[in-house]
Amino acid sequence: QVQLVESGGGLVQPGGSLRLSCAASGSSISTFAMYSMNWYRRVPGKEREFVASIGGGSAGIIQYADSVKDRFAISRDNDKRTVSLQMNALNHEDTGMYYCSAKWGIEYWGQGTQVTVST
């Protein structure tokens, strides 16, 4: 069983930046390294939306949603069992609850952290 805790959300003005973090527990470092780590977001009334992912294993393939490409950057530190999402040039459409997930067969989810982009 993997537990995930997101942090780093908050209120930011348009054009600003935030860095989200997701800390995992309940797995060894070697096991954590195998998980694909993902960020999703949800806006009330809309479907959950994929934001970014970084694969497990040696490849560590990175993917982004078109809406965040060139503005967001995902990274992971397997030794610390964390994954981060650096978000730059934020706009109103980036507002939402951001969730971290860990997937290797089974997918685990965190509770989310709220990001609000507003003046």
Backbone torsions as a table, in degrees:
resi	resn	phi	psi	omega
1	GLN	NA	126.0	179.8
2	VAL	-106.7	132.0	174.1
3	GLN	-106.6	136.5	-178.4
4	LEU	-123.6	134.3	178.0
5	VAL	-129.2	118.5	178.5
6	GLU	-90.3	152.0	175.7
7	SER	-153.1	167.9	175.0
8	GLY	103.8	-6.4	178.7
9	GLY	-71.0	171.9	178.8
10	GLY	163.4	-166.4	179.3
11	LEU	-99.9	130.8	-178.9
12	VAL	-142.0	148.8	178.2
13	GLN	-78.8	154.7	175.3
14	PRO	-53.5	137.4	-176.7
15	GLY	90.3	-10.1	-178.3
16	GLY	-83.0	-176.2	-177.0
17	SER	-131.2	152.8	171.4
18	LEU	-143.2	153.8	174.6
19	ARG	-123.9	116.9	177.5
20	LEU	-93.9	146.4	176.0
21	SER	-128.8	151.6	177.0
22	CYS	-135.0	118.9	-179.2
23	ALA	-104.9	130.8	-179.1
24	ALA	-106.0	145.4	172.8
25	SER	-140.9	163.7	179.0
26	GLY	94.3	3.6	176.2
27	SER	-138.5	156.1	176.2
28	SER	-73.3	166.9	178.2
29	ILE	-61.7	-43.2	-178.0
30	SER	-65.9	-36.4	177.5
31	THR	-71.0	-43.5	178.8
32	PHE	-56.7	-38.2	-178.0
33	ALA	-62.5	-20.5	-179.3
34	MET	-85.6	-17.4	-177.3
35	TYR	-74.2	138.3	164.1
36	SER	-76.2	128.7	-179.0
37	MET	-108.7	132.3	-169.0
38	ASN	-134.2	151.5	171.9
39	TRP	-119.7	133.6	175.1
40	TYR	-128.3	164.9	173.8
41	ARG	-141.5	155.7	179.7
42	ARG	-137.9	131.8	173.6
43	VAL	-107.2	137.4	179.5
44	PRO	-51.1	130.9	178.9
45	GLY	87.8	-1.9	-179.9
46	LYS	-124.2	163.1	176.7
47	GLU	-71.3	154.0	174.1
48	ARG	-61.4	139.3	-173.9
49	GLU	-119.6	132.8	174.8
50	PHE	-67.4	138.2	178.7
51	VAL	-114.4	-55.9	-176.1
52	ALA	-161.3	155.5	175.7
53	SER	-146.8	153.9	174.3
54	ILE	-134.6	122.9	-173.1
55	GLY	-71.2	164.4	176.3
56	GLY	-91.5	177.3	179.8
57	GLY	74.2	-165.0	-174.5
58	SER	-74.6	-24.4	-176.4
59	ALA	-73.0	-48.3	178.9
60	GLY	55.5	45.0	-177.0
61	ILE	-64.2	134.3	-178.4
62	ILE	-107.6	136.5	176.8
63	GLN	-135.3	149.2	178.6
64	TYR	-133.4	151.0	167.9
65	ALA	-68.5	148.2	-179.5
66	ASP	-57.9	-32.7	-175.8
67	SER	-69.1	-17.6	-177.6
68	VAL	-118.3	-6.3	-178.6
69	LYS	-56.8	139.9	-179.4
70	ASP	74.9	-3.2	176.0
71	ARG	-117.0	-32.4	-177.4
72	PHE	-109.0	151.7	176.8
73	ALA	-139.1	126.1	178.7
74	ILE	-101.9	143.7	177.4
75	SER	-149.2	163.8	179.3
76	ARG	-140.1	152.2	174.1
77	ASP	-127.1	100.3	-174.9
78	ASN	-66.3	-34.8	179.7
79	ASP	-63.1	-35.4	178.6
80	LYS	-92.7	-5.6	-177.2
81	ARG	55.1	50.8	179.6
82	THR	-132.3	155.1	171.3
83	VAL	-132.7	141.2	-176.7
84	SER	-124.1	156.1	175.8
85	LEU	-133.0	106.7	175.9
86	GLN	-85.6	122.2	-176.2
87	MET	-118.1	118.8	-178.9
88	ASN	-118.1	163.7	177.8
89	ALA	49.6	47.8	-177.1
90	LEU	-67.0	145.7	176.3
91	ASN	-132.3	174.3	-174.3
92	HIS	-57.9	-32.9	-178.0
93	GLU	-69.3	-11.7	177.7
94	ASP	-85.6	-5.7	178.2
95	THR	-63.4	135.3	177.8
96	GLY	163.7	177.5	174.1
97	MET	-90.4	125.2	-177.5
98	TYR	-102.5	129.4	-177.3
99	TYR	-118.8	142.0	174.4
100	CYS	-102.2	141.4	173.1
101	SER	-134.2	153.4	176.1
102	ALA	-123.3	125.3	-175.0
103	LYS	-130.9	126.5	170.4
104	TRP	-154.2	81.5	-168.0
105	GLY	82.8	-83.4	176.0
106	ILE	-79.5	147.1	178.0
107	GLU	-115.4	130.4	178.3
108	TYR	-110.5	150.6	-176.4
109	TRP	-128.8	148.3	171.6
110	GLY	-89.9	-178.0	-177.9
111	GLN	-86.9	-15.0	176.9
112	GLY	97.4	157.3	174.3
113	THR	-136.6	135.1	-173.5
114	GLN	-83.6	133.0	173.2
115	VAL	-118.6	124.7	178.6
116	THR	-125.2	121.6	178.4
117	VAL	-106.8	112.7	-174.0
118	SER	-160.5	153.5	173.8
119	THR	-85.8	NA	NA
